[in-house]
Amino acid sequence: MRVLVHCHDDTAWCDALSQRLPDAEILPSSTPADQRGNIDYLAAWQPSPELLKQLPSLKGIVNLGAGVDALLNNPALPAGVPIVKLRDAGMAKLIADYVRYGVLHFQRNFDHYARQQAKQQWQPLDVIDKADWPVGVLGLGAIGHKVADAIAADGFPVHGWSRTPKPLNSITCHHGEDGLFTLLSQVQTLVLLLPDTAATRGIINTNTLAALPEGASLINPGRGPLIDETALLAALGDAHSDTPGRLRGALLDAFSTEPLPESSPLWQHPRIRITPHMSGPTPLNEALDQVAETLHAMNNGEPVETVDPQAGY
């Protein structure tokens, strides 16, 4: 089995995978093009079209992350080649911590206190009980399910939404368009953990934002294209006014264009907190174990859970 690795630190990945798969030949993406003709598998994060065109004998691709939108949109993606993506690999715990911070940021009024500090104001605010602060999680896949469980374990009522029914313990589940608007009408904080697909792109728009209760908040550790940024800014209200719009605030970790351009008005809006897509970095050892297991299974003809290109995940 010959495997080509393409990622930020592919040399370290090659060394670690070679230890886990001693019978395989693991090669970095710097391998000359004339030596790539008989590569069996590609383990990669956002490979270029040029790279994919140089791999005519691919039997499978392991996507080194949970999001496959960039790979599926690659014009050189070979038809019919099975794709397996990382399913959590330790990312869920990190994303859950990010979301827990975000929920508490709004539930405990830290956004209000930051504005008070800027004005040298001292005004304690009432604390709303966790039981009275319902949280909505859009996307109940491998990561979304665990994030929802973590928030519920903290004592918050949690509503979850997915395209199809997913009954889960301790979570009030909704599905379909009617279920989406039912969830939106009931939550104080909305968390986005959906994949980026044709069906989910722009799902946070003028209509869905208007369905949230007055003073709701938004957390996006998922995919940037889920949000219509113009609609979000309108819902947050005038950046120069002390009076918020319908939406109280947003904590954003993913954007339609990354890095976020310096010209983006999101940077300067006082009710937005921005982080540089860091909510769920992949823990290396757990990811390497999962990739090695997947490559071994694919090479031995064992069943693996593959991405559905039509669904987008």
C-alpha positions as CSV (number, residue, x, y, z in Angstrom):
1,M,0.0,0.0,0.0
2,R,1.4,3.4,-1.1
3,V,0.0,6.4,0.7
4,L,0.6,10.1,-0.1
5,V,0.1,12.6,2.8
6,H,-0.7,16.2,2.1
7,C,-1.1,18.6,5.0
8,H,0.6,21.4,6.9
9,D,3.2,19.1,8.5
10,D,3.2,16.1,6.3
11,T,6.7,15.0,7.2
12,A,5.6,14.5,10.9
13,W,2.5,12.8,9.7
14,C,4.5,10.4,7.4
15,D,6.8,9.5,10.3
16,A,3.9,8.8,12.7
17,L,1.8,6.9,10.1
18,S,4.8,4.8,9.1
19,Q,5.1,3.6,12.8
20,R,1.4,2.7,12.8
21,L,1.5,1.1,9.3
22,P,5.0,-0.5,9.0
23,D,4.0,-2.5,5.9
24,A,2.9,0.6,4.0
25,E,5.0,3.1,2.1
26,I,4.1,6.5,3.4
27,L,5.2,9.5,1.2
28,P,5.0,13.3,1.7
29,S,3.4,15.6,-0.8
30,S,6.9,16.8,-1.8
31,T,7.4,13.4,-3.6
32,P,8.2,14.2,-7.2
33,A,5.2,14.0,-9.6
34,D,6.8,11.2,-11.7
35,Q,6.7,9.0,-8.5
36,R,3.1,9.5,-7.8
37,G,1.6,7.4,-10.5
38,N,0.9,4.3,-8.4
39,I,-0.3,6.0,-5.2
40,D,-3.1,3.9,-3.7
41,Y,-4.5,6.3,-1.0
42,L,-4.3,10.0,-0.3
43,A,-4.5,11.3,3.2
44,A,-5.0,15.0,2.8
45,W,-6.4,18.4,3.9
46,Q,-7.6,20.5,1.0
47,P,-5.4,19.1,-1.8
48,S,-5.0,21.2,-4.9
49,P,-6.5,20.2,-8.3
50,E,-3.0,19.8,-9.6
51,L,-2.2,17.2,-6.9
52,L,-5.3,15.2,-7.6
53,K,-4.6,15.1,-11.3
54,Q,-1.2,13.5,-10.5
55,L,-2.8,10.5,-8.7
56,P,-4.5,8.4,-11.4
57,S,-4.6,5.1,-9.5
58,L,-6.3,6.3,-6.3
59,K,-8.4,3.7,-4.4
60,G,-9.5,6.0,-1.6
61,I,-9.1,9.4,0.1
62,V,-8.9,10.1,3.8
63,N,-9.9,13.7,4.5
64,L,-7.8,15.0,7.4
65,G,-10.7,16.9,9.0
66,A,-14.4,16.8,9.6
67,G,-15.3,19.3,6.8
68,V,-15.3,17.9,3.3
69,D,-16.8,20.8,1.4
70,A,-13.4,22.0,-0.1
71,L,-12.6,18.4,-1.2
72,L,-16.0,17.8,-2.7
73,N,-15.9,21.1,-4.6
74,N,-12.4,20.3,-6.0
75,P,-12.9,20.2,-9.8
76,A,-10.2,17.5,-10.1
77,L,-11.8,15.1,-7.5
78,P,-11.9,11.7,-9.2
79,A,-15.4,10.3,-9.6
80,G,-16.2,7.1,-7.7
81,V,-13.2,7.2,-5.4
82,P,-14.5,6.6,-1.8
83,I,-13.8,9.4,0.7
84,V,-13.6,8.9,4.5
85,K,-13.4,11.9,6.8
86,L,-12.3,12.2,10.4
87,R,-15.3,11.8,12.6
88,D,-14.4,13.7,15.8
89,A,-10.9,12.3,16.5
90,G,-10.8,14.3,19.7
91,M,-12.2,17.5,18.1
92,A,-15.6,17.3,19.8
93,K,-14.3,17.9,23.3
94,L,-12.4,21.0,22.2
95,I,-15.4,22.4,20.3
96,A,-17.6,21.6,23.3
97,D,-15.3,23.6,25.5
98,Y,-15.5,26.5,23.0
99,V,-19.3,26.4,22.9
100,R,-19.6,26.1,26.7
101,Y,-17.5,29.3,27.0
102,G,-19.7,31.0,24.5
103,V,-22.9,30.0,26.2
104,L,-21.6,31.3,29.5
105,H,-20.3,34.5,27.9
106,F,-23.9,35.4,27.2
107,Q,-25.8,33.7,30.0
108,R,-23.6,35.3,32.6
109,N,-23.6,38.7,30.9
110,F,-19.9,39.0,30.1
111,D,-20.7,40.9,26.9
112,H,-22.6,43.5,29.0
113,Y,-19.8,43.7,31.5
114,A,-17.2,44.3,28.8
115,R,-19.2,47.3,27.6
116,Q,-19.5,48.5,31.2
117,Q,-15.8,48.3,31.7
118,A,-15.2,50.5,28.7
119,K,-17.4,53.1,30.3
120,Q,-16.1,52.6,33.8
121,Q,-19.5,51.5,35.0
122,W,-20.2,49.3,38.0
123,Q,-23.6,47.6,37.6
124,P,-24.1,44.0,38.7
125,L,-26.8,42.3,36.6
126,D,-29.3,39.5,37.5
127,V,-28.2,36.0,36.7
128,I,-30.7,34.0,34.6
129,D,-30.8,30.4,35.8
130,K,-29.4,27.8,33.4
131,A,-32.7,26.1,33.4
132,D,-34.2,29.2,31.8
133,W,-31.5,29.5,29.1
134,P,-32.4,27.0,26.3
135,V,-29.6,26.3,23.8
136,G,-30.1,25.2,20.2
137,V,-27.6,23.1,18.3
138,L,-28.0,22.9,14.6
139,G,-26.3,19.7,13.4
140,L,-26.3,16.4,15.4
141,G,-23.5,14.5,13.7
142,A,-20.6,13.0,15.5
143,I,-19.4,16.4,16.8
144,G,-22.8,18.1,17.2
145,H,-24.2,15.3,19.2
146,K,-21.3,15.4,21.7
147,V,-21.5,19.2,22.0
148,A,-25.2,19.0,22.7
149,D,-24.6,16.4,25.4
150,A,-22.0,18.5,27.0
151,I,-24.2,21.6,27.2
152,A,-27.1,19.5,28.5
153,A,-24.7,18.0,31.2
154,D,-24.0,21.6,32.3
155,G,-27.7,22.0,33.1
156,F,-29.0,23.9,30.1
157,P,-32.1,22.7,28.3
158,V,-30.8,21.7,24.8
159,H,-32.8,21.6,21.5
160,G,-31.1,19.9,18.6
161,W,-31.9,20.0,14.9
162,S,-31.0,17.7,12.0
163,R,-32.2,17.1,8.5
164,T,-33.7,13.8,9.4
165,P,-35.1,12.5,12.8
166,K,-32.5,11.7,15.4
167,P,-33.9,10.8,18.8
168,L,-31.2,11.5,21.4
169,N,-31.3,11.2,25.2
170,S,-31.5,14.4,27.2
171,I,-31.9,16.5,24.1
172,T,-35.2,17.8,22.6
173,C,-34.8,16.9,18.9
174,H,-36.3,18.6,15.9
175,H,-36.0,17.9,12.2
176,G,-37.1,19.4,8.8
177,E,-38.0,23.0,8.0
178,D,-40.9,23.1,10.5
179,G,-38.7,21.7,13.2
180,L,-36.0,24.3,12.5
181,F,-38.4,27.2,13.1
182,T,-39.8,25.5,16.1
183,L,-36.3,25.3,17.6
184,L,-35.4,28.8,16.6
185,S,-38.4,30.3,18.5
186,Q,-37.4,28.7,21.8
187,V,-33.6,29.2,22.2
188,Q,-31.5,31.9,23.8
189,T,-28.3,30.8,22.2
190,L,-28.0,29.1,18.8
191,V,-24.9,27.0,18.0
192,L,-24.0,26.1,14.4
193,L,-22.4,22.7,13.8
194,L,-23.8,21.8,10.4
195,P,-21.8,20.8,7.3
196,D,-21.4,23.2,4.5
197,T,-23.7,21.8,1.8
198,A,-26.0,23.3,-0.8
199,A,-28.9,22.8,1.6
200,T,-27.2,24.5,4.6
201,R,-25.4,27.4,2.9
202,G,-27.0,30.6,4.2
203,I,-29.3,28.8,6.6
204,I,-28.7,31.7,9.0
205,N,-30.4,34.5,7.1
206,T,-32.9,37.3,7.5
207,N,-35.8,34.8,8.0
208,T,-34.2,32.5,10.4
209,L,-32.6,35.3,12.5
210,A,-36.1,36.9,12.7
211,A,-37.4,33.7,14.2
212,L,-35.1,33.9,17.2
213,P,-36.3,35.5,20.4
214,E,-35.4,39.1,20.9
215,G,-32.0,39.2,22.6
216,A,-30.8,35.8,21.4
217,S,-27.1,35.1,20.7
218,L,-25.2,33.1,18.1
219,I,-22.2,30.8,18.2
220,N,-20.5,29.5,15.1
221,P,-17.7,27.0,15.5
222,G,-18.8,25.2,12.4
223,R,-18.7,26.5,8.8
224,G,-18.6,30.1,7.7
225,P,-20.9,29.8,4.6
226,L,-23.8,28.8,7.0
227,I,-24.2,32.5,7.8
228,D,-25.4,35.3,5.5
229,E,-23.1,37.9,7.0
230,T,-25.1,40.9,5.7
231,A,-28.2,39.6,7.5
232,L,-26.2,38.9,10.6
233,L,-24.9,42.5,10.8
234,A,-28.4,43.8,10.2
235,A,-29.7,41.6,13.1
236,L,-27.0,42.9,15.4
237,G,-28.0,46.5,14.8
238,D,-25.9,49.7,14.4
239,A,-22.4,49.2,15.5
240,H,-22.2,52.7,16.8
241,S,-25.4,52.5,19.0
242,D,-25.6,51.2,22.5
243,T,-28.9,49.6,21.6
244,P,-28.5,46.2,20.1
245,G,-30.7,44.9,17.2
246,R,-32.8,41.8,17.5
247,L,-29.6,39.7,18.1
248,R,-27.7,40.4,21.2
249,G,-24.3,39.2,20.1
250,A,-22.3,36.6,18.2
251,L,-19.2,34.5,18.8
252,L,-17.7,33.5,15.4
253,D,-14.9,31.1,14.6
254,A,-15.6,30.4,10.9
255,F,-16.1,32.7,8.0
256,S,-17.0,32.5,4.3
257,T,-13.6,33.8,3.4
258,E,-10.6,32.8,5.6
259,P,-8.5,34.5,6.8
260,L,-11.2,37.1,7.4
261,P,-10.4,40.1,5.2
262,E,-9.2,43.2,7.0
263,S,-12.0,45.1,5.2
264,S,-14.8,42.9,6.7
265,P,-17.2,45.0,8.9
266,L,-17.4,41.9,11.2
267,W,-14.0,42.9,12.8
268,Q,-15.2,46.2,14.1
269,H,-18.7,45.4,15.3
270,P,-18.8,45.6,19.1
271,R,-21.3,42.8,19.6
272,I,-19.2,40.3,17.7
273,R,-16.3,38.3,19.1
274,I,-14.0,36.7,16.5
275,T,-11.6,33.8,16.8
276,P,-9.4,32.5,13.9
277,H,-11.0,29.1,13.3
278,M,-9.4,27.6,16.3
279,S,-12.3,26.0,18.2
280,G,-11.5,22.4,17.2
281,P,-7.9,21.8,16.2
282,T,-7.3,18.1,15.4
283,P,-5.5,16.3,18.3
284,L,-2.6,14.7,16.3
285,N,-2.4,11.3,18.1
286,E,-6.1,10.6,18.0
287,A,-6.3,11.6,14.3
288,L,-3.3,9.5,13.4
289,D,-4.8,6.5,15.0
290,Q,-8.1,7.0,13.1
291,V,-6.3,7.6,9.8
292,A,-4.2,4.5,10.2
293,E,-7.2,2.3,11.1
294,T,-9.1,3.7,8.1
295,L,-6.3,3.1,5.7
296,H,-5.8,-0.5,7.0
297,A,-9.5,-1.2,6.7
298,M,-9.8,0.2,3.1
299,N,-6.7,-1.7,2.0
300,N,-8.1,-5.0,3.3
301,G,-11.6,-4.4,1.8
302,E,-13.2,-4.0,5.2
303,P,-16.3,-1.7,5.4
304,V,-15.7,1.9,6.3
305,E,-18.2,4.8,6.6
306,T,-17.7,6.9,3.5
307,V,-18.9,10.4,2.6
308,D,-22.0,10.8,0.5
309,P,-21.0,13.3,-2.2
310,Q,-24.7,14.1,-2.9
311,A,-25.5,14.9,0.7
312,G,-22.2,16.7,1.2
313,Y,-21.1,14.8,4.3
